[in-house]
Amino acid sequence: MKTVLALLAIAALLACGTSCSSTSASGNSYTYSASKIGKSRTISAASVDGRFVILDDGSIWNISWSDARNVSRWRSGQTVSVSPSSSSNFPYILNHQNGASVSARHGKKLD
């Protein structure tokens, strides 16, 4: 069931394109909780094209096009950690257990 929900969420994000960005009350881009930075998370799902990843905490990550090829090889059950980056377009880095690091933007959390 989780896989089906994850795939539906990915399909909705793909259909949404860039017009569905989440913002906080202050108008800033949706940010990932500072208490979760650096902690190991498990991948729940990754899109076939490598553009989206859903982690075990329900967070959805949009991956930069230049890094999507690396993510297309990631599988459910593997681990990543999240760290901040200096980029304003992709303000986070997902660090995979195999040593690969990709630029990412935090999306919306699945309920």
C-alpha positions in Angstrom: 0.0 0.0 0.0 2.9 2.4 0.9 4.4 1.8 -2.5 1.1 2.6 -4.3 0.8 5.8 -2.3 4.4 6.7 -3.0 3.9 6.2 -6.7 0.7 8.2 -6.7 2.5 11.1 -4.9 5.4 11.0 -7.4 2.9 11.1 -10.3 1.1 14.0 -8.7 4.4 15.9 -8.3 5.4 15.2 -11.9 2.0 16.5 -13.1 2.4 19.5 -10.9 5.6 20.7 -12.5 7.1 23.9 -11.0 3.7 25.6 -10.3 3.1 23.7 -7.1 5.9 24.8 -4.8 5.2 24.7 -1.0 5.9 27.8 1.0 5.8 28.4 4.7 3.8 31.2 6.4 6.8 33.5 6.1 7.0 32.9 2.3 10.2 30.9 2.4 10.5 27.6 0.6 9.5 24.6 2.6 12.4 23.5 4.7 13.4 20.2 6.2 13.4 20.0 10.0 16.8 21.0 11.4 16.5 18.1 13.9 16.5 15.6 11.0 19.6 17.0 9.3 22.5 14.5 9.3 20.4 11.5 10.5 20.1 8.3 8.5 16.8 7.8 6.7 15.5 4.9 4.6 14.4 5.3 1.0 10.7 4.4 0.7 10.5 5.0 -3.1 12.5 6.5 -5.9 11.1 7.5 -9.3 12.3 5.5 -12.3 13.7 8.7 -13.9 15.5 9.6 -10.6 13.8 13.0 -10.2 12.0 12.2 -6.9 12.7 10.3 -3.7 10.4 9.6 -0.8 12.0 8.8 2.5 10.6 6.8 5.4 9.5 10.0 7.3 7.2 10.8 4.3 9.3 13.6 3.0 9.4 14.1 -0.8 12.6 15.2 -2.5 13.0 16.8 -5.9 16.4 15.9 -7.3 18.3 18.2 -9.8 18.3 17.0 -13.4 22.0 16.7 -13.4 21.9 14.2 -10.5 18.8 12.2 -11.6 20.9 9.5 -13.3 22.5 8.6 -9.9 19.2 8.4 -8.1 17.6 6.2 -10.8 19.8 3.4 -9.3 18.6 3.9 -5.7 16.3 1.3 -4.3 13.8 1.1 -1.4 15.4 0.1 1.9 18.7 1.8 1.1 19.8 4.7 3.4 20.6 8.3 2.9 21.3 11.3 5.1 20.3 14.9 4.5 22.8 17.8 4.8 22.5 21.5 3.9 24.0 22.9 0.7 25.0 26.4 -0.3 22.7 26.4 -3.3 19.4 28.4 -3.2 17.8 26.3 -5.9 18.6 22.9 -4.3 19.3 23.8 -0.6 20.0 20.2 0.5 22.2 17.3 -0.4 21.1 13.7 -0.1 24.1 11.5 0.8 23.5 7.9 -0.3 25.0 4.9 1.5 27.1 4.1 -1.6 28.9 7.5 -1.3 26.9 9.4 -4.0 25.7 12.8 -3.1 22.9 14.6 -5.0 21.4 18.1 -5.0 17.8 18.1 -3.7 14.9 20.4 -2.9 12.5 19.4 -0.1 8.9 19.1 -1.1 5.8 18.3 0.8 5.3 15.6 3.4 2.9 12.7 2.7 0.2 12.3 5.3 
